[in-house]
Amino acid sequence: MEKRRSAGATAERPRAARAASSIIVRYLRETDETYDAVFSIWGAVWFTDPEELFPLVAKRLTPGGLFAFSHGETASHLHGRQLMYGKGPGGTEMTVDRWCYPPAAWAELARRHGFTDVRATCLPAPGDQGMGTIVVTARSPY
């Protein structure tokens, strides 16, 4: 997933995130390939509706395959789809959807979509560098 995001990335990060989400969903719908592992490192999982993405990932994983993703820590008052604001070329204001949940909610989403052996945590940022990183791992239900 991260490879796809990077391949479609441009200097305009919000547009790249939106394109990555679309590319990943389309690819997972159209391919017949299966994988032992699917990773998203601060990538597509953060920018794609998990209700759409998680079933597609589960379908493409081999039995017992690993789904692992990470992204920035979610502020405690945010839950679900949120707008992320950024600057595009020439300083143009842009927005992109991202999905924000605390670790326990990500774990529940994964379980609801049939994933097993789900682990979700937030690793603190080094020192006083602000927000940490949410890391989730789960196994294929099929």
Accessible surface in RSA format (square Angstrom, percent):
REM  Atomic radii and reference values for relative SASA: ProtOr
REM  Chains: A
REM  Algorithm: Lee & Richards
REM  Probe-radius: 1.40
REM  Slices: 20
REM RES _ NUM      All-atoms   Total-Side   Main-Chain    Non-polar    All polar
REM                ABS   REL    ABS   REL    ABS   REL    ABS   REL    ABS   REL
RES MET A   1    34.13  17.7   6.18   4.1  27.95  66.5   6.70   5.7  27.43  36.3
RES GLU A   2    41.00  23.5  40.37  30.5   0.63   1.5  32.79  63.4   8.21   6.7
RES LYS A   3   174.26  85.0 164.01 100.6  10.26  24.4 114.03 102.6  60.23  64.2
RES ARG A   4    98.99  41.6  97.23  49.6   1.77   4.2  14.91  20.4  84.08  51.0
RES ARG A   5    33.52  14.1  33.39  17.0   0.14   0.3   1.85   2.5  31.67  19.2
RES SER A   6    64.15  54.2  47.64  63.6  16.51  38.0  34.86  74.2  29.29  41.0
RES ALA A   7    89.04  81.9  45.99  71.0  43.05  97.9  59.12  83.3  29.92  79.3
RES GLY A   8    25.50  31.5   0.00   N/A  25.50  31.5  18.39  50.5   7.11  15.9
RES ALA A   9    45.98  42.3  24.40  37.7  21.58  49.1  24.57  34.6  21.41  56.7
RES THR A  10    85.77  61.0  61.42  62.3  24.35  58.0  72.69  97.6  13.08  19.8
RES ALA A  11   110.03 101.2  64.32  99.3  45.71 104.0  77.83 109.6  32.19  85.3
RES GLU A  12    14.00   8.0  13.55  10.3   0.45   1.1   4.16   8.1   9.84   8.0
RES ARG A  13   120.79  50.7 119.57  61.0   1.22   2.9  58.47  79.9  62.32  37.8
RES PRO A  14     7.48   5.5   7.43   6.8   0.05   0.2   7.48   6.2   0.00   0.0
RES ARG A  15   128.80  54.1 128.64  65.6   0.16   0.4  41.82  57.2  86.98  52.7
RES ALA A  16     3.28   3.0   2.22   3.4   1.06   2.4   2.83   4.0   0.45   1.2
RES ALA A  17     3.96   3.6   2.76   4.3   1.20   2.7   3.27   4.6   0.69   1.8
RES ARG A  18   110.06  46.2 106.23  54.2   3.84   9.1  66.80  91.3  43.27  26.2
RES ALA A  19    37.09  34.1  29.36  45.3   7.73  17.6  36.71  51.7   0.38   1.0
RES ALA A  20     2.01   1.8   1.67   2.6   0.34   0.8   1.75   2.5   0.25   0.7
RES SER A  21    18.45  15.6  18.45  24.6   0.00   0.0   5.20  11.1  13.25  18.6
RES SER A  22    61.42  51.9  49.98  66.7  11.43  26.3  34.79  74.1  26.63  37.3
RES ILE A  23    45.02  25.6  44.60  33.2   0.41   1.0  44.60  32.1   0.41   1.1
RES ILE A  24     3.24   1.8   3.24   2.4   0.00   0.0   3.24   2.3   0.00   0.0
RES VAL A  25    10.28   6.8  10.28   9.3   0.00   0.0  10.28   8.9   0.00   0.0
RES ARG A  26   123.39  51.8 121.61  62.0   1.78   4.2  42.38  57.9  81.01  49.1
RES TYR A  27    57.54  26.9  52.86  30.1   4.68  12.2  49.31  37.1   8.22  10.1
RES LEU A  28     8.11   4.5   7.38   5.3   0.73   1.8   7.38   5.2   0.73   2.0
RES ARG A  29   137.56  57.8 110.87  56.5  26.69  63.5  42.40  57.9  95.16  57.7
RES GLU A  30   126.80  72.8  95.56  72.3  31.24  74.4  45.36  87.7  81.44  66.5
RES THR A  31    16.23  11.5   7.05   7.1   9.18  21.9  11.32  15.2   4.91   7.4
RES ASP A  32   130.48  91.4 109.27 108.8  21.21  50.1  36.02  84.8  94.46  94.2
RES GLU A  33    98.58  56.6  91.04  68.9   7.54  17.9  38.69  74.8  59.89  48.9
RES THR A  34    78.09  55.5  55.46  56.2  22.63  53.9  31.78  42.7  46.32  70.0
RES TYR A  35    62.78  29.3  58.50  33.3   4.28  11.1  58.85  44.2   3.93   4.8
RES ASP A  36   107.94  75.6  97.89  97.4  10.05  23.8  34.39  80.9  73.55  73.4
RES ALA A  37    36.91  33.9  20.65  31.9  16.26  37.0  20.65  29.1  16.26  43.1
RES VAL A  38    12.34   8.1   8.23   7.5   4.11   9.9  12.34  10.7   0.00   0.0
RES PHE A  39    97.87  49.0  93.84  58.1   4.04  10.5  93.84  56.9   4.04  11.6
RES SER A  40     0.15   0.1   0.14   0.2   0.01   0.0   0.00   0.0   0.15   0.2
RES ILE A  41   106.51  60.6 104.09  77.5   2.41   5.8 104.09  75.0   2.41   6.6
RES TRP A  42    99.19  39.8  98.64  47.7   0.55   1.3  90.46  48.2   8.73  14.2
RES GLY A  43     0.16   0.2   0.00   N/A   0.16   0.2   0.00   0.0   0.16   0.4
RES ALA A  44     0.27   0.2   0.00   0.0   0.27   0.6   0.27   0.4   0.00   0.0
RES VAL A  45     0.77   0.5   0.74   0.7   0.03   0.1   0.74   0.6   0.03   0.1
RES TRP A  46    23.53   9.4  23.01  11.1   0.52   1.2  22.43  12.0   1.09   1.8
RES PHE A  47    10.35   5.2   4.09   2.5   6.26  16.3   4.09   2.5   6.26  17.9
RES THR A  48     1.94   1.4   1.02   1.0   0.92   2.2   1.80   2.4   0.14   0.2
RES ASP A  49    48.26  33.8  46.14  45.9   2.11   5.0   7.39  17.4  40.87  40.8
RES PRO A  50     0.57   0.4   0.47   0.4   0.10   0.4   0.57   0.5   0.00   0.0
RES GLU A  51    78.67  45.2  65.53  49.6  13.14  31.3  46.64  90.2  32.03  26.2
RES GLU A  52    67.33  38.7  57.31  43.4  10.02  23.9  25.81  49.9  41.53  33.9
RES LEU A  53     0.00   0.0   0.00   0.0   0.00   0.0   0.00   0.0   0.00   0.0
RES PHE A  54     0.03   0.0   0.03   0.0   0.00   0.0   0.03   0.0   0.00   0.0
RES PRO A  55    55.02  40.1  48.04  43.8   6.99  25.4  50.93  42.0   4.10  25.5
RES LEU A  56    24.77  13.8  24.41  17.5   0.36   0.9  24.72  17.4   0.05   0.1
RES VAL A  57     0.00   0.0   0.00   0.0   0.00   0.0   0.00   0.0   0.00   0.0
RES ALA A  58     0.32   0.3   0.26   0.4   0.06   0.1   0.26   0.4   0.06   0.2
RES LYS A  59   127.26  62.1 113.44  69.6  13.82  32.9  63.87  57.5  63.39  67.5
RES ARG A  60    19.43   8.2  19.43   9.9   0.00   0.0   0.16   0.2  19.27  11.7
RES LEU A  61     5.65   3.1   0.00   0.0   5.65  14.2   0.00   0.0   5.65  15.2
RES THR A  62    36.71  26.1  35.13  35.6   1.58   3.8  32.58  43.8   4.13   6.2
RES PRO A  63   113.03  82.4  91.54  83.4  21.49  78.1  92.15  76.1  20.88 129.8
RES GLY A  64    37.81  46.6   0.00   N/A  37.81  46.6  28.45  78.1   9.36  21.0
RES GLY A  65     4.08   5.0   0.00   N/A   4.08   5.0   4.08  11.2   0.00   0.0
RES LEU A  66    39.51  22.0  39.51  28.3   0.00   0.0  39.51  27.7   0.00   0.0
RES PHE A  67     0.82   0.4   0.57   0.4   0.24   0.6   0.57   0.3   0.24   0.7
RES ALA A  68    11.47  10.5  10.93  16.9   0.55   1.2  11.08  15.6   0.39   1.0
RES PHE A  69     5.31   2.7   0.71   0.4   4.60  12.0   4.68   2.8   0.63   1.8
RES SER A  70    14.56  12.3  13.59  18.1   0.98   2.3  10.20  21.7   4.37   6.1
RES HIS A  71     0.08   0.0   0.08   0.1   0.00   0.0   0.08   0.1   0.00   0.0
RES GLY A  72     5.68   7.0   0.00   N/A   5.68   7.0   5.48  15.0   0.20   0.4
RES GLU A  73    64.27  36.9  53.34  40.4  10.93  26.0   3.82   7.4  60.46  49.4
RES THR A  74    16.87  12.0   1.61   1.6  15.26  36.4   4.61   6.2  12.26  18.5
RES ALA A  75    27.71  25.5  21.92  33.8   5.79  13.2  25.87  36.4   1.84   4.9
RES SER A  76   122.98 103.9  79.66 106.3  43.32  99.8  57.21 121.8  65.77  92.1
RES HIS A  77   150.24  82.1 114.71  79.7  35.53  90.9  94.53  97.4  55.71  64.8
RES LEU A  78    36.11  20.1  33.18  23.7   2.93   7.4  33.53  23.5   2.59   7.0
RES HIS A  79   117.49  64.2  99.87  69.4  17.62  45.1  68.58  70.7  48.91  56.9
RES GLY A  80     9.75  12.0   0.00   N/A   9.75  12.0   9.75  26.8   0.00   0.0
RES ARG A  81   144.93  60.9 121.20  61.8  23.74  56.5  35.80  48.9 109.14  66.1
RES GLN A  82    42.14  23.6  38.01  27.8   4.13   9.8   6.32  13.4  35.82  27.2
RES LEU A  83    82.59  46.0  66.03  47.2  16.57  41.7  66.03  46.4  16.57  44.6
RES MET A  84    43.70  22.6  41.21  27.3   2.50   5.9  31.04  26.4  12.66  16.8
RES TYR A  85   147.43  68.8 121.11  68.9  26.31  68.5  91.78  69.0  55.65  68.6
RES GLY A  86    22.96  28.3   0.00   N/A  22.96  28.3  22.71  62.3   0.25   0.6
RES LYS A  87   132.42  64.6 110.76  68.0  21.66  51.6  78.17  70.4  54.25  57.8
RES GLY A  88     9.64  11.9   0.00   N/A   9.64  11.9   2.51   6.9   7.13  16.0
RES PRO A  89    82.81  60.4  64.40  58.7  18.41  66.9  76.38  63.1   6.43  39.9
RES GLY A  90    91.60 113.0   0.00   N/A  91.60 113.0  46.77 128.4  44.82 100.4
RES GLY A  91    40.99  50.5   0.00   N/A  40.99  50.5  24.60  67.5  16.38  36.7
RES THR A  92    81.77  58.2  72.91  73.9   8.86  21.1  57.72  77.5  24.04  36.3
RES GLU A  93   115.09  66.1  95.37  72.2  19.72  46.9  60.25 116.5  54.84  44.8
RES MET A  94    26.69  13.8  19.93  13.2   6.76  16.1  24.82  21.1   1.87   2.5
RES THR A  95    51.12  36.4  47.10  47.8   4.01   9.6  19.84  26.6  31.28  47.3
RES VAL A  96     5.37   3.5   2.93   2.7   2.44   5.9   5.37   4.7   0.00   0.0
RES ASP A  97    42.06  29.5  38.61  38.4   3.45   8.2   7.28  17.1  34.78  34.7
RES ARG A  98    48.63  20.4  48.63  24.8   0.00   0.0   0.00   0.0  48.63  29.5
RES TRP A  99    25.99  10.4  25.99  12.6   0.00   0.0  17.65   9.4   8.33  13.5
RES CYS A 100     1.66   1.3   1.66   1.9   0.00   0.0   0.00   0.0   1.66   1.8
RES TYR A 101    27.26  12.7  27.26  15.5   0.00   0.0   7.60   5.7  19.66  24.2
RES PRO A 102    59.55  43.4  58.36  53.2   1.19   4.3  59.55  49.2   0.00   0.0
RES PRO A 103    29.12  21.2  29.12  26.5   0.00   0.0  29.12  24.0   0.00   0.0
RES ALA A 104    79.11  72.7  65.23 100.7  13.88  31.6  72.47 102.1   6.64  17.6
RES ALA A 105    21.43  19.7  13.82  21.3   7.61  17.3  19.75  27.8   1.68   4.5
RES TRP A 106     0.00   0.0   0.00   0.0   0.00   0.0   0.00   0.0   0.00   0.0
RES ALA A 107     5.91   5.4   5.91   9.1   0.00   0.0   5.91   8.3   0.00   0.0
RES GLU A 108    95.21  54.7  95.21  72.0   0.00   0.0  42.52  82.2  52.69  43.0
RES LEU A 109     9.44   5.3   9.44   6.8   0.00   0.0   9.44   6.6   0.00   0.0
RES ALA A 110     0.54   0.5   0.54   0.8   0.00   0.0   0.54   0.8   0.00   0.0
RES ARG A 111   122.36  51.4 107.89  55.0  14.47  34.5  45.03  61.5  77.33  46.9
RES ARG A 112   138.68  58.2 104.29  53.2  34.39  81.9  64.98  88.8  73.70  44.7
RES HIS A 113    35.25  19.3  21.74  15.1  13.51  34.6  20.11  20.7  15.14  17.6
RES GLY A 114    32.31  39.9   0.00   N/A  32.31  39.9  28.66  78.6   3.66   8.2
RES PHE A 115     5.55   2.8   0.00   0.0   5.55  14.4   0.00   0.0   5.55  15.9
RES THR A 116    74.82  53.2  70.76  71.7   4.07   9.7  63.85  85.8  10.98  16.6
RES ASP A 117    80.43  56.3  56.79  56.5  23.65  55.9  29.44  69.3  50.99  50.9
RES VAL A 118    15.85  10.4   0.27   0.2  15.58  37.5   0.27   0.2  15.58  42.3
RES ARG A 119   156.64  65.8 150.57  76.8   6.06  14.4  58.12  79.4  98.52  59.7
RES ALA A 120    31.57  29.0   1.18   1.8  30.39  69.1   1.52   2.1  30.06  79.6
RES THR A 121    67.49  48.0  63.76  64.6   3.73   8.9  40.79  54.8  26.70  40.4
RES CYS A 122    40.45  30.6  20.86  23.3  19.58  46.0  16.61  42.1  23.83  25.7
RES LEU A 123    93.65  52.2  93.18  66.7   0.47   1.2  93.18  65.4   0.47   1.3
RES PRO A 124   116.63  85.0  94.69  86.3  21.94  79.8 101.04  83.4  15.59  96.9
RES ALA A 125    21.89  20.1   7.03  10.8  14.86  33.8  10.68  15.0  11.21  29.7
RES PRO A 126    92.72  67.6  80.86  73.7  11.86  43.1  92.70  76.5   0.02   0.1
RES GLY A 127    81.79 100.9   0.00   N/A  81.79 100.9  44.89 123.2  36.90  82.6
RES ASP A 128   143.81 100.7 113.03 112.5  30.78  72.8  48.88 115.0  94.92  94.7
RES GLN A 129   133.94  74.9  99.61  72.8  34.34  81.8  37.71  80.3  96.23  73.0
RES GLY A 130    59.41  73.3   0.00   N/A  59.41  73.3  38.39 105.3  21.02  47.1
RES MET A 131   107.47  55.7  88.37  58.5  19.09  45.5  62.06  52.8  45.41  60.2
RES GLY A 132     2.45   3.0   0.00   N/A   2.45   3.0   1.34   3.7   1.11   2.5
RES THR A 133    35.90  25.5  35.69  36.2   0.21   0.5  14.32  19.2  21.58  32.6
RES ILE A 134     0.70   0.4   0.70   0.5   0.00   0.0   0.70   0.5   0.00   0.0
RES VAL A 135    44.61  29.4  43.22  39.1   1.39   3.3  43.22  37.6   1.39   3.8
RES VAL A 136     0.88   0.6   0.81   0.7   0.07   0.2   0.88   0.8   0.00   0.0
RES THR A 137    40.50  28.8  40.29  40.8   0.21   0.5  32.92  44.2   7.58  11.5
RES ALA A 138     0.93   0.9   0.43   0.7   0.50   1.1   0.89   1.3   0.04   0.1
RES ARG A 139    95.46  40.1  95.46  48.7   0.00   0.0  17.84  24.4  77.61  47.0
RES SER A 140     7.55   6.4   0.00   0.0   7.55  17.4   0.00   0.0   7.55  10.6
RES PRO A 141    43.83  31.9  10.68   9.7  33.14 120.5  14.04  11.6  29.79 185.1
RES TYR A 142   146.56  68.4 120.27  68.4  26.29  68.4 106.82  80.3  39.74  49.0
END  Absolute sums over single chains surface
CHAIN  1 A     7586.8       5999.4       1587.3       4328.7       3258.1
END  Absolute sums over all chains
TOTAL          7586.8       5999.4       1587.3       4328.7       3258.1
